[in-house]
Amino acid sequence: MVGPYGDWVKHAVEPGAALVPEVDGVRVVAAGRHELLRRVPDCLADVFRIGSTAPGAYSRAGVWS
């Protein structure tokens, strides 16, 4: 998959799977599973990044410790 800014990720799908475009991602429909792949918003990625100083990361640290 190639993102809007040229970033890419390799995602293995089983033979016979169908890729269905959605407004915010792509749906992968296969015989044994159904997935929705979409881009993670930057604000959410900032919270979960290692060593993050984003405000949400401090809230998350209190929950997990």
ChimeraX attribute file (.defattr): number of C-alpha atoms within 10 A of each C-alpha:
attribute: neighborCount
match mode: 1-to-1
recipient: residues
	/A:1	11
	/A:2	9
	/A:3	11
	/A:4	8
	/A:5	6
	/A:6	7
	/A:7	8
	/A:8	10
	/A:9	8
	/A:10	7
	/A:11	7
	/A:12	6
	/A:13	12
	/A:14	12
	/A:15	8
	/A:16	9
	/A:17	14
	/A:18	15
	/A:19	14
	/A:20	11
	/A:21	12
	/A:22	11
	/A:23	6
	/A:24	10
	/A:25	13
	/A:26	17
	/A:27	16
	/A:28	17
	/A:29	17
	/A:30	15
	/A:31	10
	/A:32	7
	/A:33	9
	/A:34	11
	/A:35	11
	/A:36	14
	/A:37	14
	/A:38	13
	/A:39	11
	/A:40	8
	/A:41	8
	/A:42	8
	/A:43	10
	/A:44	12
	/A:45	13
	/A:46	16
	/A:47	19
	/A:48	14
	/A:49	11
	/A:50	9
	/A:51	9
	/A:52	13
	/A:53	12
	/A:54	15
	/A:55	10
	/A:56	14
	/A:57	17
	/A:58	12
	/A:59	11
	/A:60	12
	/A:61	10
	/A:62	8
	/A:63	7
	/A:64	6
	/A:65	5
